[in-house]
Amino acid sequence: MVMGAFIPGLRRKYPPHEYISAVLLVVGLILFTLADAHTSPNFSLIGVMMISGALVMDSFLGNLQEAIFTMNPETTQMEMLFCSTVVGLPFLIPPMLFTGELFKAWTSCARHPYVYGVLVFEAMATFIGQVSVLSLIAIFGAATTAMITTARKAVTLLLSYLLFTKPLTEQHGSGLLLIAMGITLKMLPENKAAPTKRVLSSSSRANNSAKDEELATLPADSREDDERRPLV
């Protein structure tokens, strides 16, 4: 939402209740995620920097895609997905070559051929998910899409606790409550004043039509003089 105010061609402004909704949703998700931690987690400075950079770039990408959809309505989700993949591929290959992860993955797949089937299934699921996200961005905007995906993560976490019988604590309940409050606040309708329309009475309409007929019967010079005559 903050990034959307600086993207050229977008410059979105959100009402205060949407900012409050986003804060409640994020804080609730953080509380729900850290509910398992009985001790303070060990933070890595490099990890924090990488996650922060990923969040900034992800917010920039979502708003940039919304700006492209807004300025070029004929752009399709398939075109956007293709361009995003082509641009992101050169940024992924050099680090994989530098760390050697690409060769390790290639060797592991050669030893276990079933991995190729898993990769194909994952690629299909990822394609459907990305097209769905791009459709949400094109219709509802980047901020609403981000809140939907964040709520989806919260639902996934909740299902994992229910399916694998993990204990739910008070902190879990507090996180779920904040998430529900954020989603509910986002769904509240905005109060927009309806434009007032001036309704003429039947007598006023009759008077106006009578004046028009009277002007139509006058000569051209008289009509021009009457049109130049001041109203007051």
N, C-alpha and C positions, 0 to 999 in steps of 0.2 A: 504493500500500500504506500509506503514511503517512497519506494523507487518509482512508482507510477506518477508521482508529482514532478519528476525530473526528466522523464522520457520525452524527447521532442515528438510532436504530433499526437501526444496523448494528454499530458498535463491534467491528470484526473484529480478531483477533489472529493473526499469522502466525508460524510457527516460524522459527528463525534461518536455516535453510538456504534458505528462500524469499527472504529479504532478500539473502543472498549471491548467489543465482541472479539476482535482478534487477540487482544491481550489476555482475555479470560480463556480463550481456546488454547493459546500457547502455554500459559501458566498451568492450566489443568493437565495438559499433555505431559509437561515436565514433571509435575507431582506424581502423575500416574506411572511414569517411566522410572522415576527414582524411588518408588515406594519399596522396592526390594532391597535397596542399599541400606544395610544396617550400619555400615561405616562410611566415612567420606571416601568417594571415589578418587583414584589416583589420576590426576589430569596430566596429559602430555601437552606441552606448549605447541609442538608441531601439529598434533591432532586437533587442538582447538583452532589453530590458524587455518588448517585445511578445511575444517567444517565451516568456519566463519566465511572463508572464501567461497565455498560451495553454496552457502546460503545467499550470499550477495550475487553471485553469478546466476543462480537459479531465479532469484527475484528479477534480475535484469532481463533474463531470457523470456520469462513469462510476459512481462510488460512490453518487451520489444515485439513479441509475437502478436500481442493484442494491438499494438500500434500499426503493425503491418496489415492485420485484418481490417483495422479501421480505415486506414488510408487507401488500401487496395481491396475493396470488397470482393473482387473476382478471384482472389487468392484462395486456393482450396487447401484442405487439411493435408492431402497427400503431398502437395508441393512444399508446404511448410515442413513436413516431416522429412522429406528428402533433403531439402536444403540444410536443415538443422543437423542431420546425420553426416552429410558431406563436409560441413564446416567443423563438426566435432571430431571426426575421424583423425585428421592430422594432429590434433592435440593429444590423442590417446596413444597413438603408435610409438612416438619417440620415448615416452616414459617406460612403456612396456619393453622396448628394445634395450633401454639403458639399464633397467633392473633385471633383465633376463626372464621376466615373467612370461613373455610371449613364447619363448622356446620351451619353458617348463610346461605351459599349457598344451602346446603342440605335442610334446612327448607323452603327456598324460592321456590325451585324447587318443593317440595312436595305440596305447596299451589297453585302453578301455573303450571300445567302439560304441558302447551304449550311450556314452556321453554325447555323441553327435545327435542322437534322437532327443535327448534332454535339451540340448541347445536349440534344436529346431522348434520344439514345443515352447521353450521359454521365449524364443524370438517371436513366435506367433502371438503369445500372450502379451509380450511387450508392445508389439505393433498395435494390437487392439486397445491396450491401455493408453498409448501415446495418442492415437487418433481420437479417443474419447476425451482426453485432456485438452487437445487442441480444439475440439468441438466446443467444449465448455468455455475455453478462452474466447473463441470467436463469438459465442452467444452471450455469455454472462460477464466476461472480463477476467483479468488475471487475478485480482484480489479475491473474488468469489471462488474461482477455481482453486486457489491456494487454500482457502478455508475448507473446501470440500475434500481435498486430498488430505488435509490435516485431520479432519473428522474421520476419514477413512482409516487413517493410521490408528486413531484412538479405538475405533471399532475392532480393528484387527488385534490390537493388544487385549481388549476385553474378551474377545472370542478365545484367544490363546489361554487366558486365565480360566475361562469356563470349560474349555475342552480338556485341558491338561490338569484340572483340579488344583490350581495354585491358590494359596490362601489370599483372600481379599482383606486388606487392612483398612483402617480409618483413612489413611492417606490415599488409598485407592478411591475410596468413596468421595473424598474431597476433590480429587482430580476429576472424577466423573461428573461431579456436581458443577464444577467450573466449566467443563466442556459443554455440558447441557445448557448452562446459562449463556455461554458464548454463542452456541448455535441458535438458541431461542431468540437472543437479542438480534442476531443477524437476520432472522426471518421476520422481524417486525416490519410492517409496512411503513413507508415514509409518508409523512403528512405534507402533501403538496396542495397549495391553494389552487382550486380550480379557476380557470380564467372566466371572468364574468362577461356575460354576453348581454348587450343592450337589446331588450325586447320592446318593440314598438306596439303600441295599442292599435286596435282596429281603426279608431278615429284618426290617429296619426298617419297610418298607412293610407287611409282614404284621402287625407289632406295632401300627402306627398304625391299620390297618383293624380289628384286634381291639378296640382301645380305643374306636373309634367305635361299633362294634356294641354294646359293653358299655354305653356311655353312652346309646345309643338305647333300651335295655331298661329303664333306670332311670326312676323317676318324675321329674316335672318339678322338684320341690323338690330332689331329690337331684342332678339334673344342674346346677341353678343353684349349689348348694353346692360341687359338684365344680369348676365353672368359676371360682368365686371363690377356690378354694384356691390358695395361692402355689405357683409352680413349684419353688422352692428352699426 
